[in-house]
Amino acid sequence: MKNSNSNSNFNLNNQNGNNVANVGGGNTTINVDEIKRLTLRATPNSPIVNARNSGSSNANDGKERKQSSSVSSGNKTTIQHQQSSPALITGNHTFVIPPLRKTSPPVASKASTITIPIGEKEGTGVPKLNKPNSSETKPPEARQTLQKTQTSPNLPTEKKLTELEYRQKIIQEILDTENAYVKHLNVLIEKYMKPLKEEGKFAKEPISDVFANVEDIYNINSIFLSRLKERIESSDAKEVILGDIFLQEGAHFKPHYIKYTELYQNAQHSLSTCEKSASFQTWTGQALEGAGETIRSLQIKPVQRITRYVLLLTDLIKRTPESHPDYSNLKSSLEKMTSTAQVVNEAIKAGENRQKILDIQSSFLGKMQLLEPHRLFIREGALSKVCRKSTKSRWFFLFNDLLIHASLTSINKYTSHQIWKLSDIRTEDFIH
């Protein structure tokens, strides 16, 4: 198996029941399950193996080596664990990650309400189970009325729609939601973007980044909406054909929507930067009265729209007979729109990962360059290090190719102690 996010070859094997990966030509081994479990959540009170300094030895240290033959030579770093507890060994220091305890959620007990008659002595009353909402407690007249209501044949029943009526309903939903969507885009542009760009006092703010390429999306969707309206209004209800419009106009969606979703996380970050300005917050608060929605709530609508198209087309195909002249084009439109939605979702995830790495990068003291095209953030967590005189908390950041050992300073910034490449780390499972 190849790891596309790394320059190393990543081969997955099974050794003694454990998933083991060889990295970098077989010289480095990573236990895949161990890396996935590397949550690093140890607490200061967790059992920790004492840090071992070079040259020091004692009886316990010898016993340790006998029980678990750790590997630590040269620049190689070893992560190992005893009895399912992983340990990170860096040559001079050892960090142990105790296994997470699984706790079962409390099970709610079923209990009946018990009433003890008032006035009786303690221990002499006979408990009685309550029967709330029981029809037996109602008078005979009420019971007869209830029975007549439940069995009355004259109750109105919901009319069942025909396949054609269902199809018409879905077509109308496509038109209505598209009309509302284009109006929201227009509000974002006319009520927020253009006035903010014209305001000279916000010239230093990243206004353009907040709105990305929303004007391009508004233009292509306005054309799409115009064609939908014209077709639906001019066609007989039985013969409405929309598949060709989705095919032709949908072809223009993909590049613009992919670009928007790639820029979406940066747009959110830019908006947060602008919101730090008191004058910006005052201005947007006043604009909200005429807009009806905030910038942030309007920003996300293009991100959600492609997925909505997939759902609407799926429903329309279900209500369209295979003999219908629109069936073939609808199927093709759904396939293309599904492909666009998948690419858009991947772009969203990539944008979120990029923003997370940038946030981590900015949380360190000094210059820390972490953003790389292939790099993926996996997780972060705390780990306790036991030294000779005290226990110190350390924070770890795990990426698909790096492991960073850091600690939080008094000014709420991280300082880096060590950065390891995963190609220099090996994990082993020891069973006793």
Secondary structure, 3 states (H helix, E strand, C coil): CCCCCCCCCEEEEEECCEEEEEECCCCEEEEHHHHHCCCCCCCCCCCCCCCCCCCCCCHHHHHHHHHCCCCCCCCCEEEEEECCEEEEECCCCEEECCCCCCCCCCCCCCCCCEECCCCCCCCCCCCEECCCCCHHHCCHHHHHHHHHHHHCCCCCCCCCCCHHHHHHHHHHHHHHHHHHHHHHHHHHHHHHHHHHHHCHHHCCCCHHHHHCCHHHHHHHHHHHHHHHHHHHHHCCHHHCCCHHHHHHHHHHHHHHHHHHHHHHHHHHHHHHHHCCCHHHHHHHHHHHHHHCCCHHHHHCHHHHHHHHHHHHHHHHHHCCCCCCCCHHHHHHHHHHHHHHHHHHHHHHHHHHHHHHHHHHHHCECCCCCCCCCCCCEEEEEEEEEECCCCEEEEEEEEECCEEEEEEECCCCCEEEEEEEEHHHEEEEEECC
